């Protein structure tokens, strides 16, 4: 079995017309035959296990299930556990001055779509910054996401086909991918010491 995350675009955002309860989303994925299903936050992040197969086959099952089971038409981007790890470790913006909620990880449907953002690298965006990784783009919204000029430009350049999560959410997804529900190796709950010294 392989571990994946499905990222739904525009679900439960403020003012969004696409509304879905995370409990219903989890139940749907379980009905579709996926295992170790868990949703994170309220923005359409579903972590699950599935047999190793072509990603387009998994995506097709999810999209069909969303339409038939929840009457939901939403863009879905699928990342493997390895891809999520790569996205997290590839983050070029670090340090105590970086507010995690203002650092967006923008994931397009395919790697090749990142080429559309190259012209933006030539424009002056200071104090905001844009960096391109292997599977995602990183948008540092220095004055907050809501006041960003760069993030809307990135979204337009990708024809609004990408989905974005802040880096803190991506890190939570990475942890959930490593530790499926009821996994024996899951990190201990807060306040419980581990014999291996894990914090």
C-alpha positions in Angstrom: 0.0 0.0 0.0 1.1 3.5 -0.8 0.3 6.7 1.1 -1.3 9.7 -0.7 -2.9 13.1 0.0 -5.8 14.5 -2.1 -5.9 18.3 -2.1 -9.2 19.8 -3.0 -9.2 23.3 -4.4 -11.6 26.0 -3.1 -13.4 23.8 -0.6 -14.9 25.5 2.5 -13.1 28.8 1.9 -14.6 32.0 3.1 -17.4 32.9 0.7 -16.9 29.7 -1.3 -19.9 27.9 -2.8 -18.2 24.5 -2.4 -19.0 23.3 1.0 -18.5 19.8 2.4 -18.3 18.3 5.8 -15.0 16.6 6.5 -16.8 13.6 8.0 -18.7 13.2 4.7 -15.5 13.5 2.8 -13.8 10.8 4.9 -16.8 8.5 4.6 -16.7 8.9 0.8 -13.1 8.0 0.5 -13.7 4.9 2.7 -16.6 3.9 0.5 -14.3 4.2 -2.5 -12.1 1.5 -1.0 -9.3 3.6 0.3 -7.8 2.7 3.7 -6.3 4.6 6.7 -8.4 7.7 5.7 -8.0 10.9 7.6 -9.0 14.5 6.9 -7.0 17.4 8.1 -8.4 20.8 9.0 -11.5 22.0 7.1 -10.0 22.8 3.7 -10.2 19.5 1.8 -7.1 17.6 2.7 -7.6 13.8 2.7 -4.7 11.5 3.6 -5.2 7.8 2.7 -3.6 4.5 1.7 -4.2 2.9 -1.7 -2.7 0.1 -3.8 0.2 1.3 -5.9 -1.2 2.2 -9.3 -1.1 5.0 -11.8 -2.1 8.3 -10.1 -4.6 9.1 -12.9 -6.6 6.0 -12.0 -6.8 7.1 -8.3 -7.8 10.7 -9.4 -10.5 9.4 -11.6 -12.0 7.4 -8.8 -11.9 10.4 -6.5 -13.4 12.8 -9.0 -16.2 10.5 -9.9 -16.9 9.7 -6.3 -17.1 13.4 -5.4 -19.5 14.1 -8.2 -21.8 11.1 -7.6 -21.5 10.9 -3.8 -21.4 14.5 -2.8 -22.5 16.4 -5.9 -19.2 18.2 -5.7 -17.2 19.4 -8.7 -13.8 20.3 -7.4 -10.3 20.3 -8.7 -8.3 17.6 -7.0 -4.5 17.3 -6.9 -2.9 14.0 -5.8 0.5 13.9 -4.1 2.4 10.8 -3.0 4.0 10.7 0.4 7.4 11.0 -1.3 6.2 14.1 -3.2 5.0 15.7 0.0 8.3 15.1 1.7 10.1 16.6 -1.3 7.8 19.7 -1.2 8.5 20.2 2.5 12.3 19.7 2.4 12.5 21.9 -0.7 11.1 24.9 1.0 13.7 27.7 0.5 12.2 30.1 3.1 13.3 29.3 6.6 14.0 31.2 9.8 12.2 32.7 12.8 11.1 35.7 10.8 9.0 33.5 8.4 5.4 33.4 9.5 4.2 29.9 8.4 0.7 31.2 7.7 2.1 33.7 5.1 4.2 31.1 3.2 2.1 29.4 0.6 3.0 26.2 -1.1 1.3 26.2 -4.5 0.8 22.8 -6.1 -0.2 22.7 -9.8 -1.8 19.7 -11.5 1.6 18.7 -13.0 5.2 19.5 -12.6 5.5 21.0 -16.1 2.9 23.6 -15.2 5.5 25.3 -13.0 7.2 26.6 -16.2 4.3 29.1 -16.5 5.6 30.9 -13.4 9.1 31.5 -14.8 8.1 35.0 -16.3 7.0 36.1 -12.8 10.5 35.6 -11.5 11.7 38.5 -13.6 9.2 41.0 -12.0 9.8 43.0 -8.9 7.7 41.7 -6.0 9.6 42.9 -3.0 9.1 42.4 -0.1 7.3 39.3 -1.4 9.2 36.5 -3.0 8.6 33.6 -5.4 10.6 30.4 -5.7 10.1 27.4 -7.9 10.7 23.8 -6.6 10.4 20.5 -8.3 6.7 19.9 -7.6 5.5 23.1 -6.1 6.0 26.9 -6.0 6.7 28.8 -2.8 5.1 32.2 -2.4 6.2 34.3 0.5 3.5 36.8 1.3 5.4 39.2 3.5 2.4 41.4 4.2 -0.1 38.5 4.7 -1.9 36.4 2.1 -4.9 38.7 2.1 -2.8 41.7 1.1 -0.5 39.8 -1.4 0.0 41.0 -5.0 2.1 38.0 -5.8 -0.3 35.2 -4.9 -3.1 36.4 -7.2 -0.5 36.7 -10.1 0.7 33.2 -9.5 -2.9 31.9 -9.4 -3.7 33.6 -12.7 -0.5 32.4 -14.4 -1.5 28.8 -13.5 -5.0 29.5 -14.9 -6.5 28.9 -11.4 -5.8 25.2 -11.7 -3.4 24.9 -8.7 -4.2 24.6 -5.1 -2.4 26.3 -2.2 -1.7 25.4 1.4 0.5 27.2 3.9 3.7 25.5 4.9 2.3 24.6 8.4 -0.5 22.7 6.8 1.8 20.9 4.4 4.0 19.8 7.4 0.9 18.5 9.2 0.0 16.5 6.1 3.6 15.1 6.0 3.2 13.9 9.6 -0.1 12.3 8.9 1.3 10.5 5.9 4.1 9.0 8.0 1.8 7.9 10.7 -1.5 6.3 9.6 -4.3 6.0 12.1 -3.6 3.4 14.8 -0.1 3.0 13.5 2.2 1.4 16.0 4.9 4.0 15.3 2.7 7.0 15.7 4.2 9.8 17.8 3.1 9.9 21.5 0.4 12.3 22.6 1.4 15.5 24.1 2.6 15.1 27.6 3.5 11.4 27.1 7.1 10.5 27.0 8.5 8.1 24.5 11.2 5.6 25.3 13.0 6.8 22.2 13.1 10.4 23.4 10.8 11.8 20.7 9.4 15.2 21.5 
